[in-house]
Amino acid sequence: MNKEFDVMILGAGASGMMAAAWLNVHSKLRVGVIEGNDKPAAKLKISGGGKCNITNTRVSTSNFLGDDSFVEAILKQFSKDDLLKWLEDEGLRPVVRKNRYYFCPGSSDEIITILRRKSAQSTFFFSRKIIAVEKKEVFVIRTDRETFTASQVIVATGGISFKSLGASDIGVKIAQQFGHEIKTFQPALVGLTLQPDQFWMKELSGISLKVEITVGDRVLQEDMLFAHRGISGPAVLSASLYWTKGSLSIDFLPGQDIIKLCADQKKQLSSVMRLSKRFSKSFLAVVNLKDKPCNKLSVEEKQQLSQLHHYRFAPSGTFGFTKAEVSKGGVLTSGLDPKSCESRQIEGLYFVGEVADVTGELGGYNFQWAFSSGVAAADNIIKKDH
Ligand SMILES: Cc1cc2nc3c(=O)[nH]c(=O)nc-3n(C[C@H](O)[C@H](O)[C@H](O)COP(=O)(O)OP(=O)(O)OC[C@H]3O[C@@H](n4cnc5c(N)ncnc54)[C@H](O)[C@@H]3O)c2cc1C
């Protein structure tokens, strides 16, 4: 069996499969792919409830946590329009949900099938655990079964959330060993746990509301779900990307003004709030208000009520890596070339996808990042070959 390759890709997830596909289509380079699981794309398969949220109608640097200019340079090389065109040429036309999110029309197998087909010229080594990479004249990649060599290596081993799907920290270990600085991985796109003062939200488990969450200078508008362990749902998951500690603020009635809604109304407060009755009653109790006719509210009571638009509190933590859709942190992009994700200090070594310190909000941004960075690395390798 051939164990010498021009390019060895570590990890057959979203970014690794895209890099392999790109190299196969645009070059004759000998490409190998090493994967710990017995098949590729485990996260793609279960993503988006089995339909894979591929990308988003609006993709900009503001949807990512990471260095803006680095993210922009990589996204520009393989934009969401390039991705959609590529998929369409391969026979997949994603559907748009909620006017924003592109999903596979049938199941995530549709995109996995394309990636497998386009990367079929690569040699795949499944059920191998990557242990270490060394650089001699070429790169030497050690696995728990055999050792490979390659002139160039694309590290596409992802983050550390969802260990059950094969995730490991080998990517950042390789980076550190080659002198790269890393930011410790933290769970992101994950539910948030609560301090005792906010335990009232747990009582509302199962209720979902459209909210606006402000964390630092980011504003996220989407649904929020009250859960048994704390708060979750798309708005909270995206907010968790920007939250590390300290407080955030929730507007439970975005786009409306509760004080205006109350003006001269004889109606009960809880009915003017236009929210679920269970939520309204709990919220009023928390801000020490009785449910009474709007026209009986004092000035102080109106002030209390206006907390509906900026309910501020500090979550106690997150639901952790087992529930986190992604890991934020990873290999600092200051050590990578913004055109290709190639290491600035080690020629021929690339870090793509989630292992790099770029993380997207909920909504297809992480696959877009994985695909764009995979293509950027592959393109650079192809250019060098010409
Ligand atoms: C439940 C869930 C749902 C998600 N839904 C979406 C969504 O709808 N849209 C979206 O944009 N993002 C979604 N994400 C995030 C997205 O899956 C990741 O950001 C993306 O897969 C990252 O791509 P990657 O190539 O960097 O890593 P991965 O796709 O994680 O691939 C890394 C690969 O490396 C392999 N590997 C790791 N360590 C080793 C080792 N030591 N030896 C051998 N192999 C190894 C892994 O087995 C894996 O196959 C979801 C994530 C989860 C967990």
The ligand as an SDF file (V2000), in Angstrom:
LIG
                    3D

 53 58  0  0  0  0  0  0  0  0999 V2000
  -24.6950   18.4380   16.3270 C   0  0  0  0  0  0  0  0  0  0  0  0
  -24.0100   19.4020   15.4120 C   0  0  0  0  0  0  0  0  0  0  0  0
  -24.7250   20.0650   14.4380 C   0  0  0  0  0  0  0  0  0  0  0  0
  -24.1040   21.0130   13.6170 C   0  0  0  0  0  0  0  0  0  0  0  0
  -24.8390   21.6250   12.6380 N   0  0  0  0  0  0  0  0  0  0  0  0
  -24.2430   22.5330   11.8410 C   0  0  0  0  0  0  0  0  0  0  0  0
  -24.9690   23.1260   10.7670 C   0  0  0  0  0  0  0  0  0  0  0  0
  -26.1280   22.7610   10.4780 O   0  0  0  0  0  0  0  0  0  0  0  0
  -24.3270   24.0850   10.0300 N   0  0  0  0  0  0  0  0  0  0  0  0
  -23.0210   24.4570   10.2670 C   0  0  0  0  0  0  0  0  0  0  0  0
  -22.4940   25.3350    9.5730 O   0  0  0  0  0  0  0  0  0  0  0  0
  -22.3030   23.8650   11.2430 N   0  0  0  0  0  0  0  0  0  0  0  0
  -22.8750   22.9060   12.0130 C   0  0  0  0  0  0  0  0  0  0  0  0
  -22.1280   22.2900   12.9870 N   0  0  0  0  0  0  0  0  0  0  0  0
  -20.7020   22.6380   13.1160 C   0  0  0  0  0  0  0  0  0  0  0  0
  -19.8870   21.9040   12.0370 C   0  0  0  0  0  0  0  0  0  0  0  0
  -20.2160   20.5280   12.0740 O   0  0  0  0  0  0  0  0  0  0  0  0
  -18.3760   22.0590   12.2490 C   0  0  0  0  0  0  0  0  0  0  0  0
  -18.0350   23.3980   12.4720 O   0  0  0  0  0  0  0  0  0  0  0  0
  -17.6360   21.5330   11.0210 C   0  0  0  0  0  0  0  0  0  0  0  0
  -17.9100   20.1520   10.8510 O   0  0  0  0  0  0  0  0  0  0  0  0
  -16.1460   21.7410   11.1680 C   0  0  0  0  0  0  0  0  0  0  0  0
  -15.5170   21.1510   10.0680 O   0  0  0  0  0  0  0  0  0  0  0  0
  -14.0300   20.6000   10.2270 P   0  0  0  0  0  0  0  0  0  0  0  0
  -13.6820   19.9670    8.9400 O   0  0  0  0  0  0  0  0  0  0  0  0
  -13.1410   21.6370   10.7590 O   0  0  0  0  0  0  0  0  0  0  0  0
  -14.1330   19.4960   11.3880 O   0  0  0  0  0  0  0  0  0  0  0  0
  -14.9970   18.1680   11.4370 P   0  0  0  0  0  0  0  0  0  0  0  0
  -16.0870   18.1950   10.4540 O   0  0  0  0  0  0  0  0  0  0  0  0
  -15.3120   17.9620   12.8700 O   0  0  0  0  0  0  0  0  0  0  0  0
  -13.9540   17.0540   10.9520 O   0  0  0  0  0  0  0  0  0  0  0  0
  -12.8000   16.7030   11.6930 C   0  0  0  0  0  0  0  0  0  0  0  0
  -12.4860   15.2580   11.4010 C   0  0  0  0  0  0  0  0  0  0  0  0
  -11.2280   14.9270   11.9780 O   0  0  0  0  0  0  0  0  0  0  0  0
  -11.3080   13.6540   12.5730 C   0  0  0  0  0  0  0  0  0  0  0  0
  -10.3040   13.5620   13.6480 N   0  0  0  0  0  0  0  0  0  0  0  0
  -10.1550   14.3480   14.7240 C   0  0  0  0  0  0  0  0  0  0  0  0
   -9.1230   13.9280   15.4760 N   0  0  0  0  0  0  0  0  0  0  0  0
   -8.6090   12.8610   14.8520 C   0  0  0  0  0  0  0  0  0  0  0  0
   -7.5060   11.9760   15.1400 C   0  0  0  0  0  0  0  0  0  0  0  0
   -6.7170   12.1410   16.2280 N   0  0  0  0  0  0  0  0  0  0  0  0
   -7.2610   10.9390   14.2940 N   0  0  0  0  0  0  0  0  0  0  0  0
   -8.0370   10.7500   13.1760 C   0  0  0  0  0  0  0  0  0  0  0  0
   -9.0800   11.5510   12.8510 N   0  0  0  0  0  0  0  0  0  0  0  0
   -9.3490   12.6050   13.6840 C   0  0  0  0  0  0  0  0  0  0  0  0
  -12.7390   13.5860   13.1100 C   0  0  0  0  0  0  0  0  0  0  0  0
  -13.1640   12.2500   13.2920 O   0  0  0  0  0  0  0  0  0  0  0  0
  -13.5200   14.3230   12.0290 C   0  0  0  0  0  0  0  0  0  0  0  0
  -14.0170   13.4480   11.0450 O   0  0  0  0  0  0  0  0  0  0  0  0
  -22.7210   21.3060   13.7940 C   0  0  0  0  0  0  0  0  0  0  0  0
  -21.9920   20.6280   14.7590 C   0  0  0  0  0  0  0  0  0  0  0  0
  -22.6160   19.6720   15.5650 C   0  0  0  0  0  0  0  0  0  0  0  0
  -21.7900   18.9360   16.5960 C   0  0  0  0  0  0  0  0  0  0  0  0
  1  2  1  0
  2  3  1  0
  2 52  2  0
  3  4  2  0
  4  5  1  0
  4 50  1  0
  5  6  2  0
  6  7  1  0
  6 13  1  0
  7  8  2  0
  7  9  1  0
  9 10  1  0
 10 11  2  0
 10 12  1  0
 12 13  2  0
 13 14  1  0
 14 15  1  0
 14 50  1  0
 15 16  1  0
 16 17  1  0
 16 18  1  0
 18 19  1  0
 18 20  1  0
 20 21  1  0
 20 22  1  0
 22 23  1  0
 23 24  1  0
 24 25  2  0
 24 26  1  0
 24 27  1  0
 27 28  1  0
 28 29  2  0
 28 30  1  0
 28 31  1  0
 31 32  1  0
 32 33  1  0
 33 34  1  0
 33 48  1  0
 34 35  1  0
 35 36  1  0
 35 46  1  0
 36 37  1  0
 36 45  1  0
 37 38  2  0
 38 39  1  0
 39 40  1  0
 39 45  2  0
 40 41  1  0
 40 42  2  0
 42 43  1  0
 43 44  2  0
 44 45  1  0
 46 47  1  0
 46 48  1  0
 48 49  1  0
 50 51  2  0
 51 52  1  0
 52 53  1  0
M  END
$$$$
